[in-house]
Amino acid sequence: MSRTGTKIRTILPSPARSAVGATIVGGVLTGLAAAPERVGHLFRRRFPTVAVTGMTGVGKTQLADRLARRTSGAGVSEVGSAVMERRTRRSARLRGFRFLVVPGDNAATRLGALDEVFHDEPVDGVIHVVANGYATPRRTAGTTGAATATREEQLAAELEDWAITAHRIASMAVRRDKPVWLVIAVTKADLFADDIDEVVRYYSPGSGSPFANKIDELRALAGGAKLSVDVLPVSSQGERNSPISAKQASAMVDALAERLGQLSGHV
């Protein structure tokens, strides 16, 4: 041992040995410093973040609850949240999703949430929720009595809401190196059970509908190769007398979850 040590000392003068030692220590420190980043990257791959957007009354929170296998709290269908809500879906294989439910009301909290999910800490994917004009009408803040709105008015409100969200998705997509995925989730499918295919076509790119035209505009802004778009019908209810049974409603949510897994590389 002493002879070997002598050879090392002979080959490497004192300054060189110090440099080697500093290099080793520096490498160890660099590895330790990079460890949290690597862990964070691994966590992000296993639990990508998903923004859940859409106008008020379309059922964003209910859908996020179903995806997270969580029971919605009382009053969710009557009162929309004014703050961003968070849900997590976990599987036995330590994979899942972190859902960020953006408020639907046009308030400062909503705009702040949109900035957070699309600019400050960009999400990995987007579920934009629509309801084919059947969103639950909400009363204007400070007013009393039942809210009313025609289906035509709600469809127009969907388009207006989508324009706000689409602008932010385009801005995020052009800054990203990897493609961004978007799923249009058409909720309340039990209210148009006989026309699901037609409704899905209405929201699909290239169909020529007002909503589809806006998606085509988004893809042109973001770059078609940078944005994938899926359209899936969903029913969060599945009540006893509904045209869509509880089993069928669960199958729709499962199909959406499976597609999210495919888009995120889990499958």
Secondary structure, 3 states (H helix, E strand, C coil): CHHHHHHHHHHCCHHHHHHHHHHHHHHHHHHHHHHHHHHHHHHHHHCCEEEEECCCCCCHHHHHHHHCCCCCCCCCCCCCCCCCEEEEEECCCCCEEEEEECCCCCCHHHHHHHHHHHHHCCCCEEEEEECCCCCCCCCCCCCCCCCCCCHHHHHHHHHHHHHHHHHHHHHHHHHCCCCEEEEEEECCHHHHHHHHHHHHHHHCCCCCCHHHHHHHHHHHHHCHHHEEEEEEECCCCCCCCCCCCHHHHHHHHHHHHHHHHHHCCCC
